Amino acid sequence: MPDFRVFFAGAADALLFNARSPGEARAKAQGVGRPIRKIKLDRETVDPCHRAPRLTRRELNGKPPC
């Protein structure tokens, strides 16, 4: 399971929560009792073969990625 980095309002630091989805990470983070500002996937905890490559605008040639 990947880790999600949860950023809280008014705090410079973030906490890691191990969850299957951002929604599950949000549910776990609400137990901390502080308002949540942002949730991001921690890319270092995802196996590289399961990670989508980052594409640049030049590689996309102005086309949407889908």
Z-matrix of the N, CA and C atoms (Angstrom, degrees):
N
C 1 1.445
C 2 1.525 1 108.84
N 3 1.314 2 116.68 1 137.71
C 4 1.467 3 119.05 2 179.66
C 5 1.522 4 111.91 3 -77.62
N 6 1.310 5 114.47 4 165.70
C 7 1.460 6 121.43 5 175.20
C 8 1.521 7 109.13 6 -101.34
N 9 1.312 8 115.67 7 145.45
C 10 1.456 9 121.80 8 175.26
C 11 1.516 10 107.94 9 -117.28
N 12 1.325 11 115.38 10 132.16
C 13 1.458 12 121.92 11 178.37
C 14 1.520 13 107.65 12 -90.30
N 15 1.333 14 116.62 13 120.27
C 16 1.466 15 122.19 14 -177.10
C 17 1.522 16 108.46 15 -107.26
N 18 1.337 17 115.22 16 121.73
C 19 1.460 18 122.22 17 177.93
C 20 1.522 19 108.08 18 -99.54
N 21 1.315 20 115.83 19 134.88
C 22 1.458 21 121.22 20 -178.45
C 23 1.519 22 110.18 21 -105.37
N 24 1.326 23 116.35 22 151.09
C 25 1.464 24 122.01 23 179.83
C 26 1.524 25 109.68 24 -64.51
N 27 1.328 26 115.69 25 133.21
C 28 1.453 27 120.81 26 177.17
C 29 1.515 28 114.86 27 77.37
N 30 1.326 29 118.37 28 8.25
C 31 1.465 30 121.18 29 -179.94
C 32 1.522 31 109.60 30 -122.34
N 33 1.319 32 116.53 31 142.41
C 34 1.457 33 120.93 32 179.79
C 35 1.529 34 111.65 33 -85.94
N 36 1.314 35 117.45 34 -19.63
C 37 1.456 36 120.60 35 -177.91
C 38 1.525 37 111.05 36 -99.47
N 39 1.327 38 115.30 37 170.52
C 40 1.461 39 121.68 38 179.71
C 41 1.527 40 108.38 39 -134.48
N 42 1.311 41 116.10 40 158.53
C 43 1.460 42 121.94 41 177.50
C 44 1.519 43 109.23 42 -115.17
N 45 1.334 44 116.23 43 147.27
C 46 1.462 45 121.41 44 176.94
C 47 1.521 46 109.40 45 -96.21
N 48 1.342 47 115.12 46 134.62
C 49 1.459 48 121.56 47 175.88
C 50 1.519 49 108.00 48 -126.78
N 51 1.323 50 116.83 49 129.51
C 52 1.454 51 122.08 50 177.44
C 53 1.522 52 107.86 51 -84.53
N 54 1.353 53 116.39 52 116.50
C 55 1.464 54 120.42 53 -175.86
C 56 1.521 55 109.59 54 -152.99
N 57 1.334 56 115.82 55 162.41
C 58 1.465 57 121.26 56 179.11
C 59 1.521 58 112.71 57 -80.84
N 60 1.331 59 117.13 58 -25.74
C 61 1.462 60 121.18 59 -176.21
C 62 1.526 61 109.34 60 -148.11
N 63 1.337 62 116.78 61 163.99
C 64 1.466 63 118.96 62 176.20
C 65 1.529 64 112.43 63 -61.50
N 66 1.325 65 117.31 64 -33.14
C 67 1.461 66 120.46 65 178.19
C 68 1.518 67 112.29 66 -64.62
N 69 1.327 68 115.97 67 -40.11
C 70 1.466 69 119.98 68 177.75
C 71 1.532 70 110.30 69 -68.32
N 72 1.332 71 116.91 70 -37.62
C 73 1.467 72 120.61 71 176.65
C 74 1.524 73 110.31 72 -64.71
N 75 1.340 74 117.23 73 -38.68
C 76 1.470 75 121.19 74 177.95
C 77 1.528 76 110.27 75 -62.93
N 78 1.339 77 116.44 76 -42.47
C 79 1.466 78 120.25 77 -179.77
C 80 1.530 79 110.86 78 -62.96
N 81 1.340 80 116.71 79 -40.40
C 82 1.463 81 119.91 80 178.46
C 83 1.528 82 110.93 81 -68.64
N 84 1.334 83 116.69 82 -38.29
C 85 1.469 84 120.98 83 -176.72
C 86 1.519 85 112.17 84 -72.72
N 87 1.312 86 118.23 85 -24.49
C 88 1.461 87 120.17 86 179.52
C 89 1.524 88 111.37 87 -66.02
N 90 1.312 89 117.17 88 -19.99
C 91 1.456 90 121.04 89 176.33
C 92 1.523 91 113.15 90 -69.01
N 93 1.329 92 117.04 91 -17.07
C 94 1.465 93 121.10 92 178.65
C 95 1.522 94 110.29 93 -70.89
N 96 1.327 95 116.82 94 -32.30
C 97 1.459 96 120.37 95 176.11
C 98 1.509 97 115.19 96 93.60
N 99 1.339 98 118.11 97 7.16
C 100 1.464 99 120.99 98 176.83
C 101 1.523 100 108.98 99 -110.60
N 102 1.343 101 119.14 100 151.18
C 103 1.463 102 120.69 101 178.73
C 104 1.529 103 111.23 102 -66.65
N 105 1.322 104 116.01 103 137.12
C 106 1.462 105 122.36 104 -177.68
C 107 1.526 106 108.97 105 -88.13
N 108 1.344 107 115.30 106 132.59
C 109 1.460 108 120.66 107 178.82
C 110 1.526 109 111.43 108 -97.81
N 111 1.350 110 117.43 109 -43.91
C 112 1.453 111 120.58 110 -174.36
C 113 1.522 112 109.57 111 -157.39
N 114 1.356 113 116.22 112 149.67
C 115 1.461 114 122.21 113 175.46
C 116 1.522 115 107.47 114 -128.25
N 117 1.331 116 116.26 115 127.00
C 118 1.461 117 120.73 116 -179.52
C 119 1.525 118 109.75 117 -130.63
N 120 1.316 119 115.90 118 146.82
C 121 1.459 120 121.82 119 175.22
C 122 1.523 121 108.80 120 -71.38
N 123 1.313 122 117.20 121 132.01
C 124 1.460 123 121.58 122 176.24
C 125 1.524 124 107.15 123 -84.79
N 126 1.328 125 117.29 124 102.35
C 127 1.464 126 122.31 125 -172.00
C 128 1.525 127 113.34 126 -64.05
N 129 1.319 128 118.31 127 -24.30
C 130 1.463 129 120.39 128 -179.30
C 131 1.525 130 112.12 129 -69.48
N 132 1.328 131 118.09 130 -20.96
C 133 1.465 132 120.70 131 -177.93
C 134 1.526 133 112.66 132 -93.48
N 135 1.337 134 117.49 133 0.05
C 136 1.462 135 121.38 134 -179.99
C 137 1.521 136 108.42 135 -100.14
N 138 1.325 137 116.76 136 133.74
C 139 1.458 138 121.61 137 178.18
C 140 1.530 139 109.15 138 -60.32
N 141 1.339 140 119.08 139 132.23
C 142 1.467 141 120.72 140 -176.80
C 143 1.526 142 114.57 141 -56.78
N 144 1.325 143 118.66 142 -28.76
C 145 1.466 144 119.35 143 179.95
C 146 1.531 145 111.50 144 -73.71
N 147 1.339 146 118.34 145 -16.31
C 148 1.462 147 121.93 146 177.64
C 149 1.522 148 112.44 147 -99.62
N 150 1.314 149 116.92 148 0.28
C 151 1.456 150 121.97 149 -175.15
C 152 1.523 151 110.05 150 -97.03
N 153 1.306 152 117.22 151 133.30
C 154 1.463 153 120.97 152 176.38
C 155 1.526 154 108.72 153 -74.12
N 156 1.338 155 117.30 154 140.09
C 157 1.466 156 118.62 155 179.47
C 158 1.523 157 111.10 156 -69.74
N 159 1.310 158 115.44 157 148.75
C 160 1.456 159 119.86 158 175.14
C 161 1.521 160 107.76 159 -83.34
N 162 1.312 161 116.50 160 127.65
C 163 1.457 162 121.77 161 -179.06
C 164 1.521 163 109.82 162 -107.72
N 165 1.327 164 115.40 163 140.45
C 166 1.456 165 119.92 164 177.20
C 167 1.523 166 109.48 165 -89.71
N 168 1.315 167 116.45 166 166.76
C 169 1.469 168 120.02 167 177.68
C 170 1.516 169 111.08 168 -62.10
N 171 1.320 170 116.91 169 -35.01
C 172 1.467 171 120.18 170 179.21
C 173 1.528 172 110.40 171 -63.89
N 174 1.335 173 116.88 172 -39.99
C 175 1.470 174 120.30 173 179.22
C 176 1.526 175 111.35 174 -69.26
N 177 1.313 176 117.35 175 -32.31
C 178 1.462 177 120.87 176 179.82
C 179 1.525 178 112.26 177 -78.20
N 180 1.330 179 117.38 178 -22.02
C 181 1.470 180 122.64 179 -178.06
C 182 1.518 181 111.76 180 54.25
N 183 1.318 182 116.05 181 39.89
C 184 1.453 183 120.48 182 177.37
C 185 1.515 184 114.74 183 78.75
N 186 1.334 185 118.13 184 1.12
C 187 1.469 186 121.26 185 -179.37
C 188 1.528 187 109.50 186 -93.59
N 189 1.320 188 117.58 187 148.71
C 190 1.470 189 118.79 188 174.68
C 191 1.524 190 110.22 189 -67.39
N 192 1.328 191 118.91 190 151.50
C 193 1.463 192 121.22 191 -175.89
C 194 1.522 193 114.99 192 -67.29
N 195 1.328 194 119.11 193 -16.45
C 196 1.470 195 120.00 194 -177.46
C 197 1.500 196 112.24 195 -95.19
